[in-house]
Amino acid sequence: MNYFNLFSNIMVTKGITRVLVSDLQRNTSELYPLELHELIEELKTTSVEEVLNHYDQESKVIVQDYLDFLLEKEFGFITQNGWDRNFPPLSYEYQDYNILSNIFVDLDDISILQSLKQSIENLEIRHLVIYCRRTLLLEELMQIDRMFSHAPLEGIEIFSQFHEAVDQHFIDTLNRNTARVYSLVFYSCGKAPFKDNDSLRFTVNFTDQALTISSCGKVNLDYFSTNLPKVLEAVNHNSCLHKKIGIDIHGHIKNCPAMPESYGNIKNTTLEEALKHQDFKKYWNLTKDYIEGCKDCEFRYICTDCRAFTERNHTERNGLDTSKPLKCGYDPYTGTWEDWSTHPMKQNAIAHYGLLHKTKVS
């Protein structure tokens, strides 16, 4: 007897109409029909010969083609009589030993970072995301990096309004004088001032969109990731808010700067104190398996989530908003994508968030 064994790094996510096969080693994901999932499930407990015997001659050809395909794609391998089929499965446990992993700060004055520096160090936060509502000068960008030169902070991502001083010399100088900045995005830029430079230590992107805090939460294939840690986090926790903290433009401490709930203000509350609030972690373990629409979606473990902007039509018994992300235009029940901003069932929520005039950039 021959047995088909799925490699432990292959994750099959069943949706309502399709399956997504993710190779967690190669960081790739591909869509397939539901019948492939049915075959894989059958092969988990039954030999190849027994599976083939379940079908007529015409269907056998199809099943054999699928089996050959699975082997060709290196999704699995064949073992024979006498082989031990109890290969250890990949653990889907997610371990993050940091108290917090990310902080998102909406700022106008970089001095706010100085007041947060000690808490960022105490909580061993790894990533800092900065959205600035104005242009950040070269010296300010270097000062932000220097501010955390002796902190455990691993990386800094910055969104800044574009200005004419941003040229190749500006970026080269920043590249030489920073260590933790890993991503720069300049928004409201009519035309990129120079081409990408592979020699840079960080990435630089230019967009003509007038990004605002309400620009977050967009669900798009371009943002999907088969990165193993991100997938495991999505399986076990909320992929938007788990171990995240945000500071809005007024200094209010939140799960995300775009969310209404505040757990204090940095003028009189430390991040450590806000983290102890009984409701601060309420969304941390809300996985896509419990969010309406998402729970039937094949993309749910490689997709981003958003609890700041939702369709606002489902609330679970503990008061958690389990509605689908507002800015998702995918329908898992038809397998089609549409423009979320024009969907008739989303208009009340769009109006609630005041996004009517921002749908093209949000």
C-alpha positions in Angstrom: 0.0 0.0 0.0 1.1 3.6 -0.8 0.2 6.5 1.4 0.3 10.2 0.6 1.7 12.4 3.3 1.2 16.2 3.3 4.4 18.0 4.2 4.1 19.7 7.6 4.9 23.1 6.2 1.8 22.9 3.9 -1.3 24.5 5.4 -4.7 24.0 3.7 -7.3 26.6 4.6 -10.8 25.7 3.6 -13.2 28.4 2.5 -16.8 28.2 1.6 -16.1 27.9 -2.1 -12.4 27.3 -2.5 -9.3 26.2 -0.6 -6.0 28.1 -0.1 -2.9 26.0 0.0 0.0 27.8 1.7 3.6 26.8 1.7 4.8 28.2 4.9 8.5 27.5 4.0 8.4 29.2 0.6 6.0 31.9 1.7 3.6 31.3 -1.1 -0.2 30.7 -1.3 -2.3 29.4 -4.1 -6.1 28.9 -4.7 -7.6 25.6 -5.6 -11.1 24.0 -5.9 -12.8 22.5 -2.9 -12.5 19.0 -4.3 -8.7 19.2 -3.7 -9.4 19.7 0.0 -11.7 16.7 0.0 -9.1 14.5 -1.6 -6.4 15.6 0.9 -8.6 14.9 3.8 -9.4 11.4 2.4 -5.7 10.7 1.9 -4.9 11.5 5.5 -6.5 8.2 6.7 -6.7 6.0 3.5 -4.1 4.5 1.2 -3.8 5.8 -2.3 -5.0 2.4 -3.7 -8.1 2.4 -1.5 -9.0 6.0 -2.5 -8.7 5.2 -6.2 -10.9 2.1 -5.7 -13.7 4.4 -4.5 -14.1 5.9 -7.9 -15.1 4.7 -11.4 -12.6 4.6 -14.2 -13.2 8.2 -15.4 -13.0 9.6 -11.9 -9.9 7.6 -11.1 -8.0 9.5 -13.9 -9.0 12.8 -12.3 -8.0 11.7 -8.8 -4.7 10.4 -10.1 -4.1 13.7 -11.9 -4.7 15.5 -8.6 -2.3 13.2 -6.8 0.4 13.7 -9.4 -0.2 17.5 -9.1 0.2 17.4 -5.3 3.5 15.6 -5.8 4.7 17.8 -8.6 4.0 20.9 -6.5 5.9 19.3 -3.6 3.0 19.6 -1.3 3.5 16.0 -0.1 5.3 12.7 -0.6 4.5 9.0 -0.8 5.4 6.3 1.7 5.1 2.5 1.3 4.2 -0.5 3.4 6.3 -0.8 6.6 7.0 3.0 6.8 6.1 4.9 9.9 3.4 7.4 8.8 3.4 9.3 12.1 5.5 12.2 11.0 5.3 15.1 13.5 3.0 17.8 12.3 4.0 21.5 12.3 3.0 23.1 15.6 0.6 26.1 15.1 1.5 27.6 18.4 2.5 31.2 18.4 5.1 32.5 20.8 5.9 36.2 21.3 7.7 36.9 24.5 7.5 40.6 24.2 4.8 42.3 26.3 4.0 44.4 23.3 5.3 44.0 19.8 4.2 47.2 18.0 3.4 50.8 18.8 1.7 53.2 16.3 2.1 56.9 16.9 0.1 59.6 15.2 2.2 62.7 15.8 2.9 66.3 14.8 5.8 67.0 17.2 8.5 64.4 17.5 9.0 65.4 21.2 6.1 63.1 22.0 8.5 60.2 21.3 10.8 61.3 24.1 8.0 61.0 26.6 7.3 57.5 25.3 10.9 56.3 25.2 11.1 54.8 28.7 7.9 52.9 28.3 8.9 51.6 24.9 12.1 50.3 26.5 10.4 48.9 29.6 7.9 47.0 27.4 10.6 45.9 25.0 8.5 47.0 22.0 10.1 45.8 18.8 8.5 48.0 16.1 7.6 51.6 16.0 5.3 53.0 13.3 5.1 56.8 13.0 2.5 58.7 11.0 3.3 62.4 10.7 0.7 64.9 9.5 3.3 67.2 8.2 6.7 67.0 6.5 9.6 65.5 8.6 12.9 67.2 8.0 16.1 65.2 7.5 17.5 66.1 11.0 14.2 65.1 12.5 14.3 61.7 10.9 17.8 61.1 12.1 16.9 62.4 15.6 14.1 59.8 15.8 16.5 57.1 14.9 19.2 58.4 17.4 16.5 58.6 20.2 16.3 54.8 20.3 20.0 54.0 19.6 20.3 52.1 22.9 16.8 50.7 23.1 15.6 47.2 22.3 13.5 48.6 19.4 14.3 46.7 16.3 12.7 48.8 13.5 11.0 52.1 12.7 8.6 52.6 9.9 7.7 56.3 9.1 4.9 57.9 7.0 5.7 61.5 6.3 4.2 64.1 4.0 6.4 64.6 0.9 8.4 67.8 0.4 10.8 69.0 -2.3 13.9 68.5 -0.1 13.4 64.7 -0.4 15.9 63.8 -3.2 18.6 61.2 -3.7 21.0 63.1 -1.4 18.4 63.3 1.3 17.8 59.6 1.2 21.6 58.7 1.0 22.3 60.9 4.0 19.5 59.2 5.9 20.8 55.8 4.9 24.3 56.6 6.3 23.1 58.0 9.5 20.3 55.7 10.7 20.2 52.1 11.9 16.6 51.3 12.9 14.6 53.0 10.1 13.5 50.1 7.8 10.7 51.7 5.8 9.9 55.2 4.6 6.7 56.2 2.9 6.3 59.7 1.6 2.6 60.6 0.8 1.0 63.4 -1.2 3.8 63.0 -3.8 2.9 63.9 -7.3 5.9 62.2 -8.9 8.7 60.0 -7.4 11.9 62.1 -7.3 14.1 59.2 -8.1 14.1 55.5 -9.0 14.4 52.7 -6.4 17.9 52.2 -5.1 18.8 48.6 -4.2 21.8 49.7 -2.2 19.7 51.3 0.5 19.4 49.7 3.9 15.7 50.6 4.1 12.8 50.7 1.6 11.5 54.0 0.2 8.0 54.4 -1.3 6.2 57.4 -2.8 2.5 57.7 -3.2 0.3 60.4 -4.6 -2.4 59.6 -2.0 -3.1 62.0 0.8 -2.8 59.4 3.5 -4.6 60.0 6.8 -5.2 57.8 9.9 -8.5 56.7 8.3 -6.5 55.3 5.3 -5.7 52.2 7.4 -7.7 49.0 7.4 -7.8 48.3 3.6 -8.0 44.6 2.8 -6.2 43.9 -0.5 -4.4 40.9 -2.1 -1.3 43.1 -2.1 -1.2 43.1 1.6 -1.6 39.4 2.1 1.4 37.6 3.6 2.3 33.9 4.0 5.1 34.8 6.4 5.1 32.0 9.0 5.1 34.1 12.1 2.2 36.3 10.7 0.2 33.2 9.8 0.7 31.6 13.2 -0.3 34.9 14.9 -3.5 35.0 12.7 -4.4 31.4 13.6 -4.1 32.2 17.4 -4.8 35.9 17.8 -6.2 39.0 16.1 -3.9 39.9 13.3 -4.7 43.6 13.6 -4.5 44.4 17.4 -2.6 41.5 19.1 0.2 43.0 21.2 -0.3 46.4 19.6 -0.7 49.9 21.2 -1.5 53.2 19.6 -1.2 56.9 20.4 -3.5 59.3 18.6 -2.7 62.9 17.7 -4.1 64.2 21.1 -2.0 61.7 23.1 -4.8 59.3 23.9 -3.6 55.7 24.4 -5.6 53.2 22.3 -5.5 49.8 20.7 -5.2 51.7 17.4 -5.1 55.5 16.9 -8.2 55.2 14.6 -10.3 53.5 17.3 -12.6 55.5 19.6 -11.8 53.8 23.0 -9.1 55.5 25.0 -7.3 54.0 28.0 -5.6 57.2 29.3 -3.5 60.0 27.9 0.3 60.1 27.8 0.2 63.4 29.7 -0.8 61.5 32.9 -0.8 57.8 32.0 2.1 55.5 31.1 1.8 52.8 28.5 2.3 50.3 31.3 -0.7 51.6 33.2 -2.9 51.7 30.1 -2.0 48.1 29.3 -3.4 47.0 32.7 -6.8 48.3 31.9 -9.3 45.5 32.0 -10.5 46.1 28.4 -7.2 46.9 26.7 -6.7 43.3 25.5 -10.3 42.5 24.7 -9.7 42.1 21.0 -6.3 40.4 21.2 -7.6 36.9 20.8 -10.5 37.6 18.4 -9.3 35.5 15.4 -10.8 35.5 11.9 -12.5 32.3 12.8 -15.0 34.3 14.8 -15.5 37.3 12.5 -18.5 37.3 10.2 -17.7 36.5 6.6 -14.0 36.1 7.4 -14.7 32.7 9.2 -15.8 31.3 5.8 -12.9 32.9 3.8 -10.0 30.9 2.5 -7.7 33.9 2.9 -8.4 34.3 6.7 -4.9 33.3 7.9 -2.9 35.3 5.4 -5.1 38.4 5.5 -5.0 41.5 7.6 -7.9 42.5 9.9 -9.3 45.8 11.0 -11.3 46.5 14.1 -11.2 50.3 13.6 -13.4 50.3 10.5 -15.9 47.5 10.3 -19.4 47.0 8.8 -20.8 47.5 12.3 -23.5 44.8 11.9 -22.4 42.0 14.3 -21.7 42.2 18.0 -21.0 39.1 20.1 -22.4 38.5 23.6 -19.4 40.1 25.4 -19.8 43.3 23.3 -17.0 42.6 20.8 -17.5 43.9 17.3 -17.2 40.7 15.2 -18.3 42.5 11.9 -16.3 42.0 8.7 -13.7 44.7 8.0 -15.4 47.6 6.2 -12.7 48.0 3.6 -12.8 44.4 2.3 -14.4 44.0 -1.1 -14.0 40.2 -1.2 -17.1 37.9 -1.0 -16.0 34.4 0.0 -19.4 33.1 -0.9 -19.0 34.0 -4.6 -15.2 34.2 -4.7 -15.3 37.6 -6.3 -13.8 41.0 -5.5 -15.7 44.3 -5.7 -15.1 48.0 -4.8 -16.0 48.0 -1.1 -16.7 51.8 -1.2 -19.6 51.4 -3.5 -21.3 48.4 -1.9 -24.8 49.4 -1.0 -24.8 47.4 2.3 -21.7 49.3 3.5 -23.0 52.8 3.0 -24.3 53.3 6.5 -21.0 52.3 8.1 -19.1 54.5 5.6 -21.2 57.4 6.6 -20.8 56.6 10.3 -17.0 56.8 9.9 -17.2 59.9 7.7 -15.4 58.2 4.9 -17.8 59.4 2.1 -15.2 61.8 0.6 -12.2 59.6 1.3 -13.2 56.3 -0.3 -10.7 56.6 -3.1 -7.7 56.8 -0.8 -8.9 54.9 2.3 
